[in-house]
Amino acid sequence: MLEMLLDRWGDGAVLAAAGAVTGILFGAMAQHSRFCLRAATVELSEGKIGQRIYIWLIAFSAAVLMVQGAIVFGVLDVSEARPLAATGSMSGAMIGGAMFGCGMILARGCASRLLVLSATGNLRALVTGLVLTLVAQASLRGALSPLREDLAGLWLLEGGAGRNILSVLGMSSTVAAVLAAVATVAALVMAIRRGVITTHALAAAGVGVAVGLGWLLTFAIAQTSFEVVPISSVTFTGPSTDTLMGLVNTAELPLGFGVGLVPGVFIGAGGMALFSREAKIERFGPDTPMERYLIGAALMGFGSMLAGGCAVGAGMSGGSIFALTAWTALFFMWLGAMVTHIAMTRATAPRTAGA
């Protein structure tokens, strides 16, 4: 079946279709579950383990369970995936992760959340996402790329077993899958006990399933195609820049997984918002100053390219295959976000008290 599709439509079109399917699932599930790393970090920085944290834990553990379970059953091999096989940057993961975490607090959402919110009519998220994408492009190939390369080169890590946390710990994928299954069930139970709507909790698991689906589809295409096809999953900064630059620079957009992913997420999130009657136009206002959002977008754009991915690309997709740099970036995203939120809360506390 897959071989027939590749023969008829070509690798690019099939990859784009796979990205679209993955994106629609991710967008719909992320919108319905309110999946958001920023909201989870805010809860933790305020000393609470609330609904947002449980939503994130369900999504993350479900992604690990699906990916590692697929590896155990022999239907997935991620050893050649870029987060494990290519040279990585620990300094980039640390500095970029912290910058991204700071930025998502200022912009009130990470790259994936901004895309999801844009589909619901949030014009703040749309403008912020466009600025994020432009800064990311400048960081990848433009004026900011020398700075990014210098920071990334401070501490490099060769690809291979050294970038795989499971290999470093001597842990098998079977053990990882079992631990992820326990964590997923525990998070689901605790979430529902804490008042999370059951469909929201299940949709959070669907976010993790979408991440696993991305790995499985690209791996299946790579195994079938006669061309070299990179194995990847859900990530937003890189595909967003490729899609935008492709639309601006070329008459025909080069097809690939990311090109299908971005509009797929938009369609899935927008469709879910319309179905649940949650779509509405939102603009900048006195309580949502544009300058704060734009600074946050710039920090996320540069930080994601330096860290090797966004909160989903590094945090979920890279985390599910236990890439060391991805887990490092994710930790510093949490740290940067929590420090920024605490600092902002303390800075505004005196004015609030005196009002």
C-alpha positions, 0 to 999 in steps of 0.5 A, a space after each residue: 500500500 505505502 509502496 504504491 502511494 510512493 510510486 504514484 505520488 512521490 516521497 514529498 507528497 506522501 510525507 506531506 500527507 503523513 504530516 497533515 494527518 499527524 498535525 490534524 490529530 495533534 491540533 485537535 487534541 492539543 486544543 481540546 486538552 488545553 495542552 500547554 507547557 507554559 501553563 504547567 510551568 506557571 503552576 509549578 512555579 507557584 507551588 501547585 501541582 494542578 490540572 495543567 501539570 497533569 495534562 502535560 504529564 499525560 501527554 509526555 508519558 503517552 508519547 514515551 509509551 507509544 514510541 518506546 513500545 513501538 521500538 520494543 515490538 520492532 516496528 520503529 527504529 530511531 537510532 538514525 534520527 537526527 536528535 540521536 545520530 547527529 552531533 548535538 550541542 549541550 551548550 545550545 540545549 542549556 542556553 537555548 532552552 532557558 531562552 525559550 522558557 523565558 520567551 514562552 512566559 512573556 508570549 503566554 505560549 510556546 510555538 505549538 500553543 501559539 499555532 493552536 491558538 491562532 487557529 481559534 481566532 487569537 490574533 495575538 498568537 498569530 502575530 507572535 508566531 509570525 515574529 517567532 518564525 522570522 527570528 528562527 529563520 534569521 537564527 538558522 540561516 540569516 544574520 543571527 546564525 553566527 551567534 547561534 553557531 558560536 553558542 552551540 559550539 561551546 559544548 558539542 556532543 557526538 552523535 551515537 550512544 552518548 546522546 541516548 539516555 537509555 544507552 548511558 543508563 544501560 536501560 532497555 526500551 522495554 523498561 522505559 515503556 513499562 515505566 511510561 505506561 505506569 506514569 500514563 495511568 497514574 497521571 490519568 487517574 490523578 488528573 481525573 481525581 483533581 477535576 480534569 474533565 475526562 475527555 480533556 485527559 484523554 485528549 492529552 494522551 492523544 497529543 502523545 499519540 500524535 508524537 508517536 504517530 509522527 515517528 512511526 509514519 516517517 520511519 515507515 516511509 523511510 523504510 519503503 522509499 528508495 530515497 533518503 528520508 529523515 525520520 522525524 516527528 512533531 516539531 514546529 519552529 523548523 517546519 514553520 520557517 520552511 513553510 513560510 520561506 517556501 511560500 515567500 521565495 518559491 512558486 512551488 512549495 517543496 513538499 515534506 513532513 513539516 509542510 503538511 504538519 503545520 497546516 494540519 495542526 491549524 486545521 485540527 485545532 480550528 476544527 475542534 474550536 469550531 466544534 466546541 464553539 470556542 473560536 473567537 477573535 482576540 486582539 492585543 489590549 492594555 493587559 496584553 502589551 504587544 512589546 512583551 509578546 514580541 520580545 518573547 517571540 524573539 527569545 523563542 525563535 532564537 532559543 528554539 534554533 539554538 536548543 535544537 527544537 521547541 517545547 514539543 520538538 525537543 521536549 516531546 519528540 526528542 524526549 520520547 526517544 530519550 535524546 540527551 540534548 532534548 531532555 537537557 533543553 526541556 529541563 532548561 525550558 522549565 527552569 527558564 520559564 519558572 524563573 521568569 514567572 517568579 521574577 515577573 510576579 515579584 516585579 508586579 506585586 508592589 503595584 498590585 498591592 498599592 492599587 
